[in-house]
Amino acid sequence: MKRIGILTSGGDCPGLNAVLRGVVRAASNLDWEVIGFHDGFEGLLPEGGDSMALTRANTAGIMHLGGTMLGTTSKGHFITKVGDGSNRSHVPPAVLAQTKRTLAALRIDVLICIGGDGSLTTAQQLHEAGIPVIGVPKTIDNDLEATAMTFGFDSAVACVADALDRLHTTASSHKRIMVIEVMGRHAGWIALYGGLAGGADIILIPEIPFCHERVAAAVKKRDAEGCLSTLIVVAEGACETDGKERFRSTATEGEFKLGGIGAVVSNEVAHRTKKETRTCVLGHLQRGGAPTTLDRILGTRFGVHAVEMIAAGKLGEMVSYQNYEVGSVPIADAVHRIKLVLPDCQMVQTCRAVGISFGD
Ligand code: F6P
């Protein structure tokens, strides 16, 4: 008989509830109990923990729901990594001590931490402090090393593709340029996959610095070919050659808020081409709503595998998806750096082959 603790940490994403449901079902097959902590790691801090028992009954009917039934936060006492990872800190000893007291009081044998790069960096520190931990990779950004895919990514890509489908008809009716700014702080996976799926003409990502002249030249070339409307996808972290990211605000706790590059691109391209341009910031629509079928399946498989890892004693490891199989890797392998788009990777080459410009 084991008692599993579980929490969802960092930005929410579609598929979190599918993982919770998968864990509960696989655990109950073994007669193990599951205790869910509220609001990420923060739920470990109140005396006795801020938690609830997760059962087959209260996790039924949640797989198709976005968000997380446990709540989450990307702020608080457990932040260990801000930005691209060059800036790391440690969970304070008093916070670690309180975490251990809570887990002991609730007789938790192992803690499943569902999170992205930052949250799994924290999970790794808990593991190094002697707390039995299992990681489950989550992020719409798909920027975690050591797993081919995270759940949430496919839902975000579907949202971008749907938005582009809608923008396409209005752009072509008015012969306009439409610029859509999408999420992706350091990595351009959402822009790249969403852009290709949605028929974008220009994709700007953090890994390939762009130049406004080249973006305008790509639009003019399309005009010369008789394609009088253009769809431009810009990742929020995209930068001009020798440029810097655009910050919406730097004054908050946790991650800096990026944003604004879409409007900049829009103004610059309008000025250079003299064409009518409009901007759309897709924002948190990409994180909300129902998970795609792929994310429901991935989430369920990840949850079930996390329980199998506990049974196999694979502590300090993270669920990993490689070659259509779910396995595991040390959490440390996943958090030492962010998984970026390689500028010469096959996806980028495919995009170029169908005429997509990267503004470079
Ligand atoms: O990490 C996922 C992510 O969606 C980023 O792409 C985005 O910059 C960030 O979260 C925004 O998060 P929030 O608005 O919740 O701070």
Residues whose N, C-alpha, C, O or C-beta is under 5 A from the ligand:
A	BS01	F6P	G11 D141 M183 G184 R185
